[in-house]
Amino acid sequence: MFVKPIQLTFILVSPGYTICLEHSFHLLSNGMLEDANRQLSLAESWRCKDTCATQQQMIQGYRGLLDYYTWVQKRDALTETEKYDYTAATAKQDMQSYFRQASVNLSAIIKQPGVWDPFVLSYVNLLEFYDDHDAALQMLNDYAYDNKFPPNPNAHVYLYQFLKRHQAPWRKLVKVLRILQLLVPSHELMLEFCSLLAVPDKRKYHHEALKVLFSLLDYSSWKDNPDVWNSLEKTIQLVFKVGASAWIKEEWASRKDWWPAFHFSAYQAKKSLAENAPVAYSKAFVAGLLLGKGMCFYGGRATKKKQQLRPITFEINQKCFLSSFFF
């Protein structure tokens, strides 16, 4: 089932026509193909001056989706044995017929400027099933990089997933994720991006991974994620090993005024320690480095050790100063 990530655009068309297409998509997504077909027929009955070509183009695309979902049903009805058995010729001929119809309609709509995520995913699935990987890759590259399409992070996600499925070279994977990071710094694939950047003896990739991790932790959705804190801890240790502590100071400079309250408050320390001790320990390690020599985690803010303030009396304190000598 496909999730419609972005509202498709309908230009200068009647509201009733648009509603019919939206409803047909909902029905298709829920496997109600006959009802979806009726809605598309109803959409065809709407006529709006000077927009008939646009309407027909959209309906053609949705008919491509209908053919695709019909093809999926027929594919799923085949047993694993039948998929490779020539005696199931009739069923396979039906699948081939729907494949051709869907391909014509889907490829036509995808060539137009716009956001066509459900259509793209359907077409890719068809091409991959019949091992036409070159055509699928070309279409995904066009969707991601052709300037006639609006900027769309999903286009880069689909391209990356395809390349990964087909064991593309490391450089191609990194290239796609690098662009995605510029579009959506908080994307869930950024941790995977950092893993790809963990190349031994490649300083520039360590620097890039550090930037990506700091950017992730600027977002509240990542602030309690154990994987990202663990990755940041390991990356910081690696950065120090290669003698590049200036990279850390560079990232910290723009965050030192708000990260302590955002990540290293007393409330955050208590919450992390109660709910996820590894996160608490990683945060404490990072805090000990970022807050500087002689600094610790006190009552929601960083204060000098020489001040007689009561520290948070948790096991987390034991790790807070482990690496303070780096600064």
N, C-alpha and C positions, 0 to 999 in steps of 0.2 A: 504494500500500500504506500502511496506517495503522499507526502505532506506538502501542501501548497505553501511555499515559504514566503512568496511575495505576491501581492495582489497583481494579477495580470491587468494590463491596461487596455481599455476599450475606448477608442477615440470617435467621438461624434456618432454614437449609435444610440438607439432607443433604449430606455431603461428596461422595458419588457424583454428585449433581446438579451441584454446583459444578464438579467435574472435567470433566463432560461439556460444560458451557458454555465453560470455559477451553479445552478441546481444540477445540471447534467454532470458537472465535475464531482459534486458531492455524491451523486448516485454511482458514478463510476468507481469512486474511491471505496465505496461500500459494497461493490460487487453486484449492484442492481443494474445490469446491463440493458435489459429490456426497457426499464423505466427511463434510463439515460437516453436511449435511442428515441423514445417518444419526446423527451424534452428537446433533443436536437432537431427533431422534425418540427416541433413547435417554434423553435428559434428561426428555422428557415422560413416560416410563414410571416415573420416580421419584415417589413420593408421600410427603409428609411432613405429618403432622397439623397443621392450622391454618396451613399455609404454601402451600397449593395456589394461592391467588390470587397470591401473590408469585412463585411459580415460573412460573405462566402468563404473568405480566407480563414477566418476564425472557426467557422463551422467545419471546414475541411480539417483543420488541426484537431478539433475535438472528435471528429469522426476517426481520425488516426488513433486517438487514445482509445476510442471504443473498439476499434479493430485490434489494438494491442492487448486490451484486457480480455477480449475474446480469444486471442492467440494464447494468452497466459492460461486461461481455463483449459484449453485443449492440450497445452503442454503439460499441465499438472495432472490431467486425466490419464496421460500415458504412464505406464509403470516404467521403472528403470530398465527393465528388459526390453520393453517395446520401443524405447527411445533409440535403441541400437539394433532393432529387429526390422528387417525389410518387409516382413509379413504384415506389419502395421502400416501398410502403404497408404490406405485411405485416410487415416487420421493424420498422417504426416503431410499428405497433400492438402488437407484442410488447413493445417498449420502454415504451410508454405503460402497458401492463398491469402490468408490473413496477414502474414508477414509482408507480402508484397504490397497489399493495400495500405497497411499501417505505415510502411516505409515511405511510400509516395506522399502520403498526407503529412506525416510528421516531418519529413525532411523539408517539405515546402514551407511549413510554418516556421521552422527553426531558422530558415534563411533570412527571415524578416527581422529587422531591428526590434528588440524587446527582451523581456525576461520570460524564458520558456522552460523553466526547470522541470516540470513534470513531463513535458514533451521530450526534452533532452534525455532524461533518465530512461524513459520508455524506449527511445530509439537506440540508446547505447545497449540496453539489455537485448534487444533484437539482434543487433549486429554482433554482439559477443556470443550469443547462442549459436550463430551460424559462422563463428570464427572469422568474421570480417573485422579484425582488430585494427587494421590500418585505417579503414573508413571511420571507425569509432573514434580513434585517436585524432584524426584530422578534424572531425566535427567538434570534439571537446576542446581542441586547441583554438579553433575558430571562436567558439563560444566564450572562451576565457580571454583571448587576446585581440580579437577583431574589434576595432574601435567603433564599429556600427552598433555594438551591443553596449548597454549601460554597464558601469562597474557593478559586478555581482560576485561577492565572495563565494557563493555556492558554486559558481563556474569553476573556480580554482580547486574547491574541495572535490568536485566530481572528477576533475582531471587528475588530481593527486591520487584519489582512490583507484582510478583506472590504472595509472602507472604502477602503483603499488601491487595491485592484483597481478600485473603482468611482469613483475620483477624488473622494473626499469632501473637504469643506473642511478647511483647515489646522487650524482650532480643534477639530474632531472628532477628528482624528488625534492631536493633542497631548493632548487629554483622556484618551484611552484609554491612551496610553503613560505619562502621568503616574501613573495608577493602577497600571499594571504596574510602574513603577519603585518604588512603595511596597511592592509584594508581592515583587518580585525585583530588587533593585538591580543585580545582576550580569548581568541578562538581555542576550542578544546584540543585542536591538533598542534598547538604550540609546544606542549610537552613532548610530543612525538618529534617535533622539529628540533628541540634541544637534544633529544637522544641521537638524532642523525648528525648533529653538530659535534658530538662527543668523539671527535677524531683525534687519536693520539698524535702528539707532536705537531699540532696545527694551531698555533696561537690565535690566528685570526678567527677561527671557528669558535674557540673558547670565549673570545671577546664577544662574538655575536650571540652565543648562548647566554652569556651573562646579561646582555641587554634584553633578550627575549624574556628571561625569567623575572627580571626587575619589572618589566612592563606588565607581565601577567599579574604580579602581586600589587599592581596599582588598582586592581579591580576587586571589589568586595566578594565576587563570586569565587575567587581563588584564595582568599585570605586564610582559610582553614584547611586547605588541601594539603594532605601529607606529602604527596608526590612532588609538588612544586617546591615546598620548603626543603625537602630532602635533596632535590636536584640543585637548589640554590646553595645549600650547604656544601655539597660536593664540588660544585663549580667554583665556589669561592676558594675552597682549599686548593683546587687545581690552579686557579689564577695566581695564588700566592706562590705555588711551587715554581711557576714559570716566571716569577718576579715581576708581575704586572699589577701590583696593588693599586696603581693609579687608575686602572679601569674601574675598580670598585668605588674609589673616591669620586670619580666622574659621575657614576650613576647615583651615588648617594647625595651629591651636592644639590640636586633638584628635589630631593625627597626628605632631607633631614628636618624640614620644618613641619612635616605632617605625618610621616611614617611612624614616628614614635607613638603618637596617639592612635594612629590607625591600626598598627600591628602589635605594639609592645606595651600597651596599657596594663594596669593591674587586672582589669576585667578580662582582657584577652588572655593574660597569663593563667588566671584561674580557670577560665573556660577551656583553654587548650589542655591544661593539665588534667582537668576532670574528664574531658571527653576524648582526648587523643594525646597521650603522653609523648609519642614520637614527634608530633607537631610542636609540642611545647619545647622539647629539647632542641629541635632544629631552630626554632625561633630564638631560643636563648643563645644558641651558638652564634647565629647571625647578628643578634642584638649586641652581643659582646664585641663583635668586630665593628659593626657600623657605628655604634654609639661612642666608640673611642676608648682609649686607655683610661683606666680609673673610673669607668662609668658602669652603672648597673641598672637594673630594672626595678625602680622603686615606685610604689603607689601611683602607677599610671604615667610616670614620666621618668626621664633619665636624669639622675642627679649625681653629684660628685660623692665619691665614697667617703671623703673626709667629713661631709655633713653628717650629723648624727640623726639620720632619719632611719626609721625602722624599715628594713627591706622586706620584700615578700618572702616569707619563711617557707619556701617550697623547695623541693629537690631541684627545681629548675634553676635556683640560684647557684647550685654547685657547678653548673655548666656555663653560667653566664660569663665568667671571667677566663674560661679556658684559653681563649685565643686573643685576649685583649693586648697581648704583647706585640701583635702584628702592627699596631698603629703607633 
